[in-house]
């Protein structure tokens, strides 16, 4: 009897094991994984429901997606879940989706801003209002980073036109195949599910020359956990159990600030990005099998 089958058979009587040593974590270079009581509490709630879902799939190789807003604790929660599987004698691996955008973070951030501002500028030109003092005022807003701030548009009708067009263009980019390499991720998931023993996984750092591939041994791995903001996107294929860590943009922004993963976490533009990502997460809710709130309440997945 396999370790996975033993766990499935004993799911009703499962109790959280003590975490010994450093748990497995995602493969994003330089990523900070700081596991706290909140992450353990979420994992304790998720794991029994996850085991029940795995029993329904009846697959030898299973792919679990742990997704949610940026900075909500996907890496940490996935790490604890992987540790629980390993404690039960089940091979697991945490794969970070953040290795699979088309551009490194610095260039992708620049591309996001370029898309927003280009669309906004074009809308202003089309409205017939662009030029003169408006051009100077917009340049000043660019310099201060306030051109995406709704408060700045309260008394500037032209800025509302700019922001509306820019936001729409940004929404057509964020989380789409134009930004994320879903094709490569899908190929990896398919190779894992097909039982390939060794699969090359991508690593992406924060500079252009920090890209490489590492051969990962999947011969003893039964559960692949994909942790990623876009882990619930409709372009992904081969996800057996999608798990949503639900939070508001305000909650995820605060977590990002404490995690200090990126700069300008409180900028108006970052707030807009988080709001658009939240829309992507909301669209995925009907397809998720398990959903947990920021406070650790099981919102979906309690049933057998």
LINGI-V937291 format. One record per pair of residues at least 24 apart in sequence whose ideal C-beta (glycine too) atoms are under 8 Angstrom apart, sorted by the first residue. I is the first residue (numbers start at 1). GAP is how many residues later the second one is. Records with the same first field share a line. If there is no record, write none. Layout:
I: GAP, GAP
//
This chain:
2: 58, 220
3: 85, 86, 87, 88, 219
4: 50, 56, 58, 86, 218, 219
6: 82, 83
7: 44, 78, 81, 82, 83
8: 43, 46, 47
11: 37, 40, 41, 44
14: 33, 34, 37
16: 24, 27, 28, 31, 68
17: 67, 70, 71
19: 61, 64
23: 56, 57, 59, 60
24: 55, 58, 59, 62, 68, 69, 70
25: 50, 53, 54, 57, 69
26: 49, 52, 53, 68, 69, 70, 72, 201
27: 67, 68, 69, 72, 174, 176, 187, 189
28: 47, 68, 70, 71, 175, 176
29: 174, 175, 176, 181
30: 175, 176
31: 44, 65, 67, 230
32: 227, 228, 229
33: 42, 43, 46
34: 42, 225
35: 41, 44, 45
36: 40
38: 35, 258
39: 34, 37, 38, 40, 41
40: 40
41: 255
42: 31, 35, 38, 203, 250, 254
43: 34, 37, 38, 41
45: 247, 251, 253
46: 31, 35, 197, 244, 246, 252, 255
47: 34, 37
49: 240, 241, 249, 252, 253
50: 31, 191, 193, 240, 251
52: 249, 252
53: 187, 188, 236, 237, 248
54: 169, 186, 187
57: 183, 184
59: 134, 181
60: 135, 162
61: 131, 132, 133, 134, 160, 161, 163
62: 160, 161, 162, 178, 179
63: 126, 129, 130, 160, 161, 163, 175, 176, 177, 178
64: 159, 160, 161, 162, 175, 176, 177, 179
65: 160, 161, 162, 163, 166, 167, 171, 174, 176, 177, 178
66: 159, 160, 161, 162, 165, 177, 179
67: 159, 160, 161, 162, 163, 164, 165, 175, 176, 177, 178, 214, 217
68: 161, 176, 177, 178, 179, 184, 213
69: 160, 176, 178, 179, 180, 182, 183, 205, 208, 209, 212
70: 159, 182, 186, 204, 207
71: 181, 182, 184, 185, 188, 190
72: 173, 175, 179, 180, 183, 222
73: 172, 182
74: 153, 154, 155, 157, 171
75: 152
77: 150, 168
78: 147, 149
81: 144
82: 141, 143
85: 137, 138
90: 132, 133
91: 129, 130, 131, 132
92: 129, 130, 131, 132, 133
93: 123, 125, 128, 130, 131, 132
94: 131, 133
95: 93, 106, 129, 130, 131, 132
96: 131, 132
97: 83, 88, 129, 130, 131, 132, 133, 134
98: 106, 130, 131
99: 102, 103, 104, 105
100: 80, 81, 82, 84, 85, 102, 104, 128
101: 78, 79, 80, 103
102: 76, 77, 78, 79
103: 76
104: 100, 101, 102, 103, 104, 106, 107
105: 101, 157
106: 100, 101
107: 101
108: 71
111: 62, 68
112: 58, 61, 62, 157, 161
113: 156
115: 51, 54, 55, 58
116: 32, 50, 51, 53, 54, 153, 156
117: 25, 30, 49
118: 51
119: 46, 47, 49, 50, 51
120: 27, 41, 42, 43, 45, 46
121: 41
122: 43
123: 38, 39, 41, 42, 43
124: 34, 37, 38
127: 31, 34
129: 29, 32
134: 24
138: 24
145: 119, 122, 123, 124
146: 122
147: 121
148: 119, 120, 121, 123, 124
149: 119
150: 118
152: 116
167: 105, 109
170: 102, 103, 106
171: 105, 108
174: 99, 102, 103, 106
175: 54, 55, 58, 101, 102, 105
176: 59
177: 58
180: 50, 53, 55
182: 51, 53, 54
185: 41, 51
186: 49, 50, 51, 52
189: 35, 37, 47, 48, 49, 50
190: 47, 48
192: 26, 29, 32
193: 45
229: 48
230: 50
232: 48, 49, 52, 55, 56
233: 47, 51
234: 49, 50
241: 48, 49
242: 42, 45, 46, 47, 48
243: 45, 46, 47, 48, 49, 58
244: 37, 40, 41, 44, 46, 47, 48, 56
245: 47, 49
246: 35, 45, 46, 47, 48, 53
247: 46, 47
248: 30, 46
249: 25, 26, 28, 29
251: 43
//
